[in-house]
Amino acid sequence: MSAPDPRVVKRLGEIVGPDHVVTDPNRLLVYESDGLTSYRVSPRAVVLPGSTEEVAAVVRLLHGEGIPVVPRGAGTGLSGGALPTPEGVVVGTARMNKILEIDVENRLARLQPGVINARLTEAAKPYGLYYAPDPSSQSTCTLGGNVAENSGGPHCLKYGVTQRYVTGLTVVMGGGRVIRLGGAGRSPDGALDLVGLFVGSEGCFGLVTEIEARLLPVAEGVRTLLGIFDTMEAAGHAVTAIISEGLLPAAVEIVDNATIRAVEASVYAGGFPVDAGAALVVEFDGTEAGLDADADRAEACCHAAGASEVKRATDATQRAALWNGRKKAFGAMGRIAPDLLVQDATVPRTRLPEVLARITEIGERFELNVANVFHAGDGNLHPNILFDRNDADELDRVERASKEIMSLCVEVGGTITGEHGVGIDKRGYMRLVHNEVELKAMAAVKDVFDPDGLFNPGKVLPDALTGETIRDPAMAAR
């Protein structure tokens, strides 16, 4: 990392205020990785603008100097999408955290990208509305990061991911140009869906400074079940049975024994039996009529698949405890190891039992601790490989095991990411699912938005689209 040009630092300070430009090496440590801590690179500087105008001026200055820009939200991403480049400057959205408008009649919200996901639902709740996408990190992740990664969450089985809810964006593009995509009344039938194209672009097209998002009415009723199983495979069979019954739960989630033990030993304990091989959380919501019947049918499926017990939450407190056992799993795993690599492959539901058994075998063969927690309803797996990045041999085994898991998921008809994005971690796997023509088409789209290649370089696409890039130069900077 080269020291930032004092002239550029001074001009950045004039735009955003000197207190919002970070160059102190000790303070920069906070920004050297996102939630995927096996990759670490210190940025030249971090800038924290407070408005669209400031973002545009910052990008105009940096791009004019040929300096790459790495957009960053809360840093909770799990694919290295916010990893700095050695010569780049991180532009963070932490100060842009205002909910600008709740349009109750049209069920829309207008907000800045630094708004924490859960805050939007809190603000909409008095009006009987909420924001549906609910990543497990929703108490800390931001809407801007959700847009970049097209984030999902446990309830995406029924309600879908971020792209379904974003109706308009204000974006700063290369060179500091400001454009508005979509928005209420601005997308006539037949127009190109540039909002849909931008959502999930992982910071490679530009930097979002304002979001218009769709809200939903709060469901009339909710039923939450917890099934306890001796094995992960049995829980997987229960998932297949529930969906085959024609039921549409809002969420179907599995956690394995390693995860259960970590969570139950933490402040997030949800009352899961620590000797269970797996726990299955199933939730239905909607109008009260029919909810109990759906829950009864799901419970029967669990028992038929071998559940030793099926509990039902009887009030909001019990429901919150069950969801804590699932949603706080990643935080609880810090009790097991200092680092974890979270994979994010998606496989056909019918292959879940087979894939789970093979992931267990891979972990045992590489002598690694693997904890599984995932969105079982849509086959979105999250094998968590727990390790210590200071152990070079263990880190090498983590990389090899990770590659095997990803190859396995593609082999059974799946793909390499369901909601966490490609970032830097999975770009070496892109050729497992995309041919050269497809990759070049993706590169051509990026060139339209970012012709100089100065937004989040080194992410998503393999270098020069030639050869796999499993090991990345960033790894040497760990």
C-alpha positions in Angstrom: 0.0 0.0 0.0 1.4 3.4 -1.0 0.8 6.4 1.2 -2.0 8.6 -0.1 -1.1 11.8 -1.9 -1.3 14.7 0.6 -2.8 16.9 -2.1 -5.6 14.4 -2.8 -6.2 13.9 1.0 -6.5 17.7 1.4 -9.0 18.0 -1.4 -11.1 15.1 -0.1 -11.2 16.8 3.3 -12.5 20.0 1.6 -15.3 17.9 0.1 -16.5 15.9 3.1 -14.7 17.6 6.0 -11.3 16.5 7.3 -12.8 14.4 10.1 -14.4 12.2 7.5 -11.2 11.2 5.8 -9.3 8.3 7.4 -5.5 7.9 6.7 -4.2 6.8 10.1 -2.9 3.2 9.6 -4.3 2.1 13.0 -7.8 3.3 12.0 -7.5 1.8 8.5 -7.2 -1.7 10.1 -11.0 -1.6 10.6 -11.5 -1.5 6.8 -8.9 -4.1 5.7 -11.5 -6.8 5.3 -15.3 -7.4 5.3 -16.9 -10.3 7.1 -14.6 -12.7 5.1 -11.5 -12.2 7.2 -9.3 -14.6 5.3 -8.6 -11.8 2.8 -7.1 -8.6 4.2 -5.7 -5.5 2.3 -5.3 -2.1 3.9 -6.7 0.8 1.8 -4.8 4.0 1.0 -7.5 6.0 2.7 -11.2 5.8 3.6 -13.7 8.6 2.8 -17.1 8.9 4.5 -19.3 11.3 2.4 -22.7 12.4 3.7 -24.7 13.1 0.5 -25.1 12.3 -3.2 -23.3 15.6 -4.0 -20.4 14.7 -1.8 -20.2 11.2 -3.2 -20.2 12.6 -6.8 -17.4 15.1 -5.9 -15.3 12.4 -4.2 -15.6 10.0 -7.2 -14.9 12.8 -9.7 -11.7 13.7 -7.8 -10.5 10.1 -7.3 -11.3 8.9 -10.8 -9.7 12.1 -12.2 -6.5 11.0 -10.5 -6.9 7.4 -11.7 -7.5 6.1 -8.2 -9.9 3.0 -7.8 -13.0 3.4 -5.6 -14.2 0.5 -3.4 -17.7 1.1 -2.2 -18.4 -0.2 1.4 -21.5 -0.4 3.5 -21.4 -2.0 7.0 -18.6 -4.4 6.0 -20.8 -7.5 6.8 -20.4 -9.1 3.4 -19.1 -12.6 3.2 -17.5 -12.8 -0.2 -14.7 -10.2 0.0 -16.8 -7.7 -2.0 -15.7 -4.7 0.0 -12.0 -5.8 0.1 -9.9 -2.8 -0.6 -7.3 -2.7 -3.4 -3.8 -1.7 -2.5 -3.9 1.5 -4.5 -7.6 2.2 -4.0 -9.7 4.4 -1.7 -12.7 3.0 0.2 -15.8 5.2 0.0 -18.1 4.2 2.9 -21.8 5.1 3.3 -22.0 4.9 7.1 -22.9 8.6 7.4 -25.7 8.3 4.8 -28.1 6.7 7.2 -31.4 8.7 6.8 -34.8 7.3 6.0 -36.0 10.2 3.8 -39.6 9.2 3.3 -42.2 6.5 4.2 -44.9 6.8 1.5 -47.7 4.8 3.2 -50.3 5.1 0.4 -47.9 3.7 -2.2 -46.1 1.4 0.2 -42.7 2.8 -0.7 -39.7 4.0 1.3 -37.0 6.4 0.1 -33.7 6.1 2.0 -30.0 6.5 1.9 -27.8 3.5 1.5 -26.3 3.5 5.0 -29.7 2.7 6.7 -29.5 -0.5 8.6 -31.8 -3.1 7.2 -33.8 -3.7 10.4 -34.3 0.0 10.9 -36.5 0.3 7.8 -39.0 -2.2 9.2 -38.9 -0.4 12.6 -39.7 2.9 10.8 -42.5 1.3 8.7 -44.1 -0.8 11.6 -46.3 2.0 12.9 -48.0 2.1 9.5 -48.6 -1.7 9.5 -45.8 -2.2 6.9 -42.4 -3.9 6.8 -39.4 -4.6 4.5 -39.3 -8.2 3.5 -35.7 -9.1 2.7 -34.2 -10.2 6.1 -30.5 -11.2 5.9 -29.3 -12.9 9.1 -27.1 -9.8 9.6 -30.1 -7.5 9.3 -29.4 -5.8 12.6 -26.1 -4.5 11.3 -26.0 -4.8 7.5 -27.1 -1.8 5.4 -29.6 -1.4 2.5 -26.8 -0.2 0.2 -24.8 -3.4 0.8 -28.0 -5.4 0.3 -28.5 -3.8 -3.1 -24.9 -4.4 -4.1 -25.2 -8.1 -3.2 -28.9 -8.7 -4.0 -29.2 -10.1 -0.5 -31.8 -12.6 0.6 -32.5 -14.0 4.0 -34.5 -16.8 5.6 -37.8 -15.5 4.3 -36.7 -15.2 0.7 -38.3 -18.7 0.1 -41.7 -17.0 -0.1 -40.9 -13.3 -0.5 -37.8 -13.3 -2.7 -34.5 -11.3 -2.6 -33.7 -7.6 -2.6 -34.1 -7.2 -6.4 -37.9 -7.8 -6.1 -38.2 -4.8 -3.7 -36.0 -2.1 -5.1 -38.0 0.1 -7.5 -35.6 3.0 -8.0 -32.0 4.0 -7.4 -29.8 7.2 -7.5 -26.3 6.2 -8.6 -23.0 7.9 -8.9 -21.2 6.4 -11.9 -17.6 6.7 -13.2 -16.2 10.2 -13.2 -18.8 11.4 -10.7 -21.9 11.4 -13.0 -25.2 11.1 -11.2 -28.1 9.1 -12.8 -31.5 8.0 -11.6 -32.7 4.6 -12.4 -36.4 3.7 -12.2 -38.5 5.1 -9.4 -42.2 5.5 -8.9 -43.8 6.4 -12.2 -40.5 6.5 -14.1 -40.4 3.0 -15.6 -42.9 2.7 -18.5 -43.8 -0.7 -19.8 -41.1 -2.0 -22.2 -38.3 0.1 -20.8 -35.0 -1.6 -20.0 -34.9 -2.7 -16.4 -31.7 -0.9 -15.4 -32.6 -1.1 -11.7 -32.7 -4.9 -12.0 -29.4 -4.9 -13.8 -27.8 -2.7 -11.1 -29.0 -4.6 -8.1 -26.4 -7.4 -7.4 -23.6 -5.6 -9.4 -21.4 -5.8 -6.2 -20.2 -2.2 -6.4 -18.6 -2.8 -9.8 -21.0 -0.5 -11.7 -21.1 2.5 -9.4 -22.1 3.7 -6.0 -25.8 3.9 -4.8 -26.6 7.0 -2.9 -30.4 6.7 -2.6 -32.8 3.8 -2.7 -36.6 3.5 -3.3 -37.9 0.3 -1.9 -41.2 -1.5 -1.8 -42.9 -2.3 1.6 -45.4 -5.0 2.4 -48.3 -5.1 4.9 -47.5 -7.0 8.1 -49.0 -10.5 8.0 -52.1 -11.1 10.0 -50.8 -14.3 11.6 -47.6 -16.3 12.0 -46.9 -19.9 13.0 -43.3 -21.0 13.8 -42.2 -24.6 14.3 -39.0 -26.2 15.5 -38.3 -29.8 14.4 -35.5 -31.8 16.1 -33.8 -34.5 14.2 -31.0 -37.1 14.8 -29.3 -36.3 11.5 -28.9 -33.6 9.0 -30.0 -36.0 6.3 -33.4 -36.6 8.1 -33.9 -32.9 8.3 -33.2 -32.5 4.6 -35.8 -35.2 3.8 -38.3 -33.3 5.9 -37.7 -30.2 3.8 -38.3 -32.1 0.6 -41.5 -33.6 2.0 -42.9 -30.2 3.1 -42.4 -28.6 -0.3 -43.7 -31.7 -2.1 -46.9 -31.4 -0.1 -47.6 -28.2 -1.9 -47.0 -26.0 1.2 -45.3 -22.6 0.8 -43.7 -21.7 4.1 -42.3 -18.2 4.5 -39.0 -19.8 5.7 -37.5 -23.2 6.1 -34.1 -23.2 7.9 -31.7 -25.9 9.1 -28.9 -25.7 11.7 -26.6 -28.6 12.5 -25.3 -29.9 15.8 -22.0 -27.8 15.8 -24.1 -24.7 15.2 -26.6 -25.6 17.9 -23.9 -26.1 20.5 -22.3 -22.8 19.6 -25.6 -20.9 19.8 -26.8 -22.6 23.0 -23.5 -21.7 24.7 -23.9 -18.0 23.8 -26.3 -15.2 24.8 -28.4 -16.1 21.8 -29.5 -19.5 23.2 -32.9 -20.4 21.6 -33.7 -23.5 23.6 -32.4 -26.0 21.0 -31.4 -29.5 22.4 -27.6 -29.6 22.4 -27.6 -33.3 21.5 -29.7 -32.9 18.4 -28.1 -33.8 15.1 -30.1 -31.0 13.4 -32.9 -28.5 14.0 -35.4 -27.4 11.4 -37.2 -24.0 11.7 -40.3 -23.8 9.6 -42.5 -20.6 9.5 -45.8 -19.9 7.9 -47.4 -16.4 7.7 -50.4 -14.8 6.1 -54.1 -14.6 6.9 -55.1 -16.5 10.0 -57.5 -18.8 8.1 -55.5 -21.9 7.1 -52.3 -21.2 9.0 -52.9 -23.9 11.7 -53.8 -26.5 9.0 -50.5 -25.7 7.1 -48.5 -26.0 10.4 -50.2 -29.3 11.1 -49.2 -30.7 7.7 -45.6 -29.5 8.1 -45.4 -31.1 11.5 -46.7 -34.4 10.1 -43.9 -34.2 7.4 -41.3 -33.7 10.1 -42.5 -36.7 12.1 -42.6 -38.9 9.0 -39.0 -37.9 8.2 -37.9 -39.0 11.7 -38.3 -35.9 13.9 -37.9 -36.8 17.6 -39.8 -33.7 18.6 -41.7 -30.8 17.0 -42.3 -27.7 19.0 -44.4 -24.6 18.2 -43.8 -21.1 19.3 -46.8 -20.0 21.3 -46.0 -16.3 21.5 -43.7 -13.6 20.1 -41.0 -14.2 22.7 -40.7 -17.9 21.9 -40.7 -17.1 18.2 -37.9 -14.6 18.7 -35.9 -17.1 20.6 -36.2 -19.7 17.9 -35.1 -17.2 15.3 -32.2 -16.1 17.5 -31.0 -19.7 17.4 -30.8 -19.4 13.6 -30.1 -15.7 12.8 -27.3 -15.3 15.4 -25.5 -18.4 14.4 -22.7 -16.7 12.6 -21.9 -14.5 15.7 -22.0 -17.5 18.0 -19.5 -19.3 15.9 -16.8 -16.9 17.2 -16.7 -19.1 20.2 -15.4 -22.0 18.2 -12.7 -20.4 16.1 -11.3 -16.9 15.3 -12.1 -17.1 11.6 -14.7 -18.7 9.4 -15.2 -19.0 5.7 -18.9 -19.0 4.8 -19.8 -20.7 1.5 -23.0 -19.8 -0.3 -23.8 -22.4 -2.9 -27.3 -23.4 -4.0 -28.4 -26.9 -4.9 -31.7 -28.5 -6.0 -33.8 -29.3 -2.8 -34.0 -33.0 -3.8 -30.2 -33.3 -3.6 -29.9 -31.8 -0.1 -29.5 -35.0 1.9 -26.8 -36.3 -0.5 -24.9 -33.0 -0.6 -25.0 -32.5 3.2 -23.5 -36.0 3.7 -20.8 -35.3 1.2 -20.0 -31.9 2.8 -19.6 -33.7 6.1 -17.2 -36.2 4.5 -15.1 -33.4 2.9 -14.8 -31.7 6.3 -13.7 -34.9 8.0 -11.2 -35.7 5.2 -9.5 -32.3 5.5 -9.7 -32.4 9.3 -11.7 -29.2 9.4 -14.6 -28.1 11.7 -17.6 -27.4 9.4 -20.8 -26.0 10.8 -23.9 -25.9 8.6 -26.7 -23.4 8.7 -28.7 -22.7 5.6 -31.9 -21.7 3.8 -33.1 -25.2 3.2 -36.3 -24.2 1.5 -34.5 -23.0 -1.6 -31.4 -25.2 -1.3 -29.1 -22.3 -0.4 -26.3 -23.9 1.6 -24.0 -22.1 4.1 -21.3 -24.5 5.1 -19.1 -22.6 7.6 -15.5 -23.7 7.7 -14.0 -22.7 11.0 -10.3 -22.1 11.2 -7.4 -19.9 12.4 -5.9 -17.8 9.5 -2.6 -17.7 11.3 -2.2 -21.5 10.7 -0.9 -21.7 7.2 -1.5 -25.5 6.8 -5.0 -25.2 8.1 -5.7 -22.2 5.7 -4.5 -24.3 2.8 -6.8 -27.1 3.8 -9.7 -24.6 4.0 -9.1 -23.4 0.5 -8.9 -27.0 -0.9 -12.0 -28.1 1.0 -13.9 -25.0 -0.1 -13.1 -25.7 -3.8 -14.4 -29.3 -3.4 -17.6 -28.1 -1.8 -18.3 -25.6 -4.6 -17.5 -28.1 -7.3 -19.8 -30.6 -5.6 -22.7 -28.2 -5.6 -22.3 -27.4 -9.3 -21.9 -31.1 -10.1 -25.4 -31.8 -8.7 -27.0 -29.0 -10.7 -26.4 -26.1 -8.4 -24.6 -22.8 -8.6 -21.8 -21.0 -6.7 -23.8 -18.3 -4.9 -27.3 -17.8 -3.7 -27.1 -14.4 -1.9 -23.6 -13.5 -0.8 -22.3 -12.5 -4.2 -19.1 -13.5 -6.0 -16.7 -10.8 -4.7 -13.1 -11.9 -4.7 -13.7 -15.2 -3.0 -15.7 -17.0 -5.7 -14.4 -15.3 -8.9 -12.1 -18.3 -9.5 -15.2 -20.5 -9.6 -17.0 -18.5 -12.2 -16.0 -20.8 -15.0 -17.7 -23.7 -13.2 -21.0 -22.1 -14.2 -20.3 -19.6 -17.0 -18.6 -20.1 -20.4 -16.3 -17.6 -22.0 -19.0 -15.9 -24.0 -21.1 -15.3 -20.9 -18.2 -13.9 -19.0 -17.3 -11.5 -21.8 -20.9 -10.4 -21.9 -20.7 -9.6 -18.2 -17.4 -7.7 -18.7 -19.0 -5.7 -21.6 -21.9 -4.6 -19.3 -19.5 -3.4 -16.7 -17.7 -1.4 -19.3 -20.9 0.5 -20.1 -21.2 1.6 -16.5 -17.5 1.8 -15.6 -15.5 2.2 -18.8 -12.3 3.0 -16.9 -12.5 0.0 -14.6 -12.1 2.1 -11.4 -15.1 0.8 -9.4 -14.3 -2.2 -7.2 -11.7 -3.7 -9.6 -10.6 -7.3 -9.1 -14.1 -8.5 -8.1 -16.5 -11.0 -9.7 -14.8 -11.6 -13.0 -11.5 -13.6 -13.3 -8.5 -11.4 -14.3 -8.5 -10.7 -18.0 -11.0 -13.5 -18.3 -8.2 -16.0 -18.8 -7.6 -19.0 -16.5 -9.0 -19.6 -13.1 -8.0 -17.3 -10.3 -8.4 -19.5 -7.2 -5.5 -17.8 -5.4 -5.6 -14.1 -5.6 -2.9 -11.5 -4.9 -5.0 -10.3 -2.0 -4.3 -13.6 -0.3 -0.6 -12.7 0.0 -1.6 -9.6 1.9 -3.4 -11.5 4.6 
